[in-house]
Amino acid sequence: MAKKIYVRNMSYNTSEEELRDLFAQYGTVLSANIIIDRETRRPKGFGFVEMEEDSAAEAAISQLDGKDLDGRNLSVNEAIAKPRPSYNNNRY
């Protein structure tokens, strides 16, 4: 089963290809996405990596948390889905 990983404290110069290559050392990467600011069109310094195998994801998390990439120490954790708030337009 695929596992999604949250990666933060990335350099604004890190590319999705570099992120994918870094995690690919531990297993098959299904996707690597760096979040971009809508207004400035610049990276926000965090992103997500989805790995095919849970064991590979766990190995990547334990080995890459705190690792230097492009002059920044990465913070790497399992991404935890938080429920989005529901907005009720019929309040009254």
NUDOMAR-799452 format. One record per residue (C-alpha): residue number from 0; x, y, z. Coordinates in steps of 0.001 Angstrom, whole numbers, plus 524288, in hexadecimal, padded with zeros to 5 digits. Layout:
BEGIN
i, east, north, up
NUM, X, Y, Z
...
This chain:
BEGIN
i, east, north, up
0, 80000, 80000, 80000
1, 80522, 80D9B, 7FC9E
2, 80981, 816C7, 8074A
3, 809DC, 82594, 80655
4, 81533, 82CF0, 80C90
5, 81586, 83B49, 81091
6, 82291, 84206, 80E0B
7, 8250E, 84FAE, 8134C
8, 83023, 85956, 8152C
9, 8344E, 85797, 80702
10, 83C7E, 86180, 7FFB9
11, 834B4, 869A0, 7F622
12, 83E6C, 864C0, 7EBE3
13, 83B42, 85646, 7EDB4
14, 83455, 8507A, 7E1E4
15, 82A38, 845AD, 7E184
16, 83404, 83D76, 7D9EA
17, 83E39, 83EEB, 7E4CB
18, 833FB, 83B7C, 7EEF9
19, 82FC8, 82F76, 7E736
20, 83DE5, 82B0F, 7E55A
21, 840D4, 82C9B, 7F3D8
22, 8356C, 823F7, 7F7F9
23, 83764, 81A40, 7ECD1
24, 84385, 81567, 7F3F4
25, 83A2E, 80E98, 7FD64
26, 82FD4, 8094A, 7F420
27, 82628, 80C5E, 7E95E
28, 82147, 81A5E, 7E979
29, 81390, 81BE0, 7E40C
30, 81380, 82AB3, 7E4A9
31, 81B5D, 8363A, 7E9AE
32, 814DE, 84387, 7EAA1
33, 81A19, 85073, 7EF88
34, 80F82, 85A00, 7F3A0
35, 80FAF, 866DC, 7EC23
36, 80A4F, 873E3, 7F116
37, 7FEFA, 87820, 7E858
38, 8025C, 88681, 7E883
39, 8112A, 8866F, 7E75A
40, 81237, 87999, 7DFBE
41, 81DE5, 87619, 7E86C
42, 81F99, 869C8, 7F096
43, 81AB1, 86A98, 7FE98
44, 8259A, 86202, 8040A
45, 81DBE, 855A8, 80626
46, 817FC, 84A97, 7FE6B
47, 8135F, 83C8F, 7FE0E
48, 81922, 82FCC, 7F94E
49, 810F0, 823AE, 7F748
50, 81803, 816AF, 7F7EA
51, 812E4, 8098F, 7F35F
52, 816F4, 80144, 7FF0B
53, 814C6, 80489, 80D62
54, 821D1, 7FE87, 81136
55, 82918, 806EA, 80746
56, 821F8, 812FC, 80C17
57, 8257D, 80FF2, 81A3C
58, 833C3, 80E12, 81671
59, 833D3, 81AF7, 80F09
60, 82D90, 82229, 81A6D
61, 83757, 81CF2, 82452
62, 84334, 81F42, 81BA0
63, 83F9E, 82C6E, 815B4
64, 839FA, 83391, 82181
65, 84446, 83DC9, 824E1
66, 84C3C, 83B32, 8187C
67, 85256, 846EA, 811B9
68, 84D12, 849A4, 80417
69, 850F4, 85628, 7FD0D
70, 855D8, 85C15, 809CB
71, 84980, 85950, 811BC
72, 846E1, 84E88, 81BB2
73, 83A99, 847A8, 8172C
74, 82F7B, 8443D, 8203B
75, 82957, 8378E, 81B5D
76, 81D0B, 83163, 82135
77, 811AB, 82904, 81D3B
78, 80701, 831BB, 817AD
79, 7FADF, 830EA, 81FFC
80, 7EE2D, 8344B, 81949
81, 7E67C, 83E13, 82121
82, 7D7F7, 83F18, 81EAC
83, 7D45E, 84B78, 8179D
84, 7CA6D, 85411, 81E40
85, 7BCFC, 853A7, 81855
86, 7B6DF, 860A9, 8156B
87, 7A861, 86181, 8174D
88, 7A28C, 86CA2, 80F85
89, 7957D, 86AF7, 8165B
90, 79948, 87018, 823AA
91, 78C77, 876DA, 82699
